[in-house]
Structure formats: C-alpha cells, structure tokens
Amino acid sequence: MTFSVWLLVCFCGLTLGQNVLPQTEVASETGSCFPDMCKFLKEFGAMKEKQEVMETRQKETENQVLELKKKDASNIAFSAAIGGSGSNGHIGPFSTDTTIIYRKLIINVGNAYNQHTGIFAAPVPGIYYFTYFYHAVGTQVVNLSLMKNNEEVVTTYDHKTSHDVADNGGNAAFLQLQQGDQVYMRMHANSHVWQNEHLTTFSGVLLRQL
Ligand SMILES: *[C@@H]1O[C@H](CO)[C@@H](O)[C@H](O)[C@H]1NC(C)=O
C-alpha cells in the first residue's frame, strides 16, 4: 500500500519533470532535479518494503519464542517416596489390590501428581516416562504394577522365600497419554513393600508434548 503511494508520487514527478523541462532555465534546472528525486523515492520505497518484511519476520520470531516459553512452562516432572511417619516398616499385605500413595514429595513440577491419592493425571497429551523402584523383605511376596487408567502396563514380581533377607526391584515404561489419563502404582492383593523416605519410589516426567 505504502509502496504504491510512493510509486505514484514518483510517476507524477516524472510527468511534471517532462512537462516543465523545455520551458525555462529554472524549469530545466528543476527538471534535472526530478529524476534524482524519483530515484530517491524509488529507493526509499524499496527500503520501506524491506523494513516491513523484516518487521514481519521479527514478529514471527517473537511469536515462536513465546510459543517455546509456553511449552517450557508446561514442564511436568515428579518423584515421590512412600515416606512414613518417621519409622520404617512395611505396607501390606492386604487382601485386596490397593493404590500405593507416595506421600513424601521429592519434586512435583506442574503438580500433576497428587500425594494424597498417589495418582498422576496427565495435564497435556504427550509422551511420558515413568519409573518405580521398591524395597521389600524377602519373606513376603511383592507384586506391583504400573497402571494406566485400568490397564496394567508393566509389573514386578518377587516370590516369597525364606533365605533372602531383602529384595529390590523396579520397572519403567514410556507411555503416550491423553489429557486426563491416570497413572499410578497398584500393589496387588497379598503383596507388600517397604515404606521409607528413600527406598520405594515412583517418578514420572513429560518428555514431549503432542
Ligand atoms: C499379581 O497380581 C495379579 C492381580 O491380582 C495376579 O493376577 C497375578 O497372578 C499376580 N502375579 C503373580 C506372579 O502371582
């Protein structure tokens, strides 16, 4: 728009210049000015157009930076241990399946993990990574599953033995989650884990938003 106005001015300048040229000395002097003016206007118009293109690009870059910042702000990561009221001991065995509640937060960026229910709810669709580790006594069964909604994703099992004192185990999985999908640890009936501030843990992180 601006550029075409400049072209119009330029064109008028040329026409004027041609009209006045042959008449007087003054006119011819003035006329000799016009081509320069026209060149200047043309260059100015081109500069203006370039500047507009640059401004548009800058706006686009700024928007991309904002978009990246927004994505960064939606980072999700948690780690929690079962904890315990100052003392060690085991949870279970119970006669039914139970959700393990990891009460001792190590980190909870984005607050997607609920330390009162033990349930992680995906705040955004994406690829997530979950791990869990347990400590248990060897004389009892351990039977734990990482759950996605009502589906068992990965499981860890340890047999009851009389000759080993302690067991440590764990498992991990990448999961593609929709917004609102729930991930949590299920302790199956008749199994147990050791509760402690550090030993039995559950962690998850958003790797990539989809
Ligand atoms: C673990 O518990 C599940 C659910 O109760 C059960 O189906 C499975 O057999 C148990 N695992 C083993 C190895 O016993």
The ligand as an SDF file (V2000), in Angstrom:
LIG
                    3D

 14 14  0  0  0  0  0  0  0  0999 V2000
   -0.0080  -60.3640   40.7510 C   0  0  0  0  0  0  0  0  0  0  0  0
   -1.3250  -59.9370   40.9890 O   0  0  0  0  0  0  0  0  0  0  0  0
   -2.2080  -60.0860   39.9040 C   0  0  0  0  0  0  0  0  0  0  0  0
   -3.5290  -59.4280   40.2570 C   0  0  0  0  0  0  0  0  0  0  0  0
   -4.0210  -59.8760   41.4400 O   0  0  0  0  0  0  0  0  0  0  0  0
   -2.3720  -61.5570   39.6130 C   0  0  0  0  0  0  0  0  0  0  0  0
   -3.2350  -61.7370   38.5160 O   0  0  0  0  0  0  0  0  0  0  0  0
   -1.0060  -62.1290   39.2990 C   0  0  0  0  0  0  0  0  0  0  0  0
   -1.1170  -63.5360   39.1400 O   0  0  0  0  0  0  0  0  0  0  0  0
   -0.0190  -61.8260   40.4060 C   0  0  0  0  0  0  0  0  0  0  0  0
    1.3040  -62.2080   39.9350 N   0  0  0  0  0  0  0  0  0  0  0  0
    1.8230  -63.3910   40.2200 C   0  0  0  0  0  0  0  0  0  0  0  0
    3.1220  -63.6790   39.5510 C   0  0  0  0  0  0  0  0  0  0  0  0
    1.3080  -64.1430   41.0060 O   0  0  0  0  0  0  0  0  0  0  0  0
  1  2  1  0
  1 10  1  0
  2  3  1  0
  3  4  1  0
  3  6  1  0
  4  5  1  0
  6  7  1  0
  6  8  1  0
  8  9  1  0
  8 10  1  0
 10 11  1  0
 11 12  1  0
 12 13  1  0
 12 14  2  0
M  END
$$$$
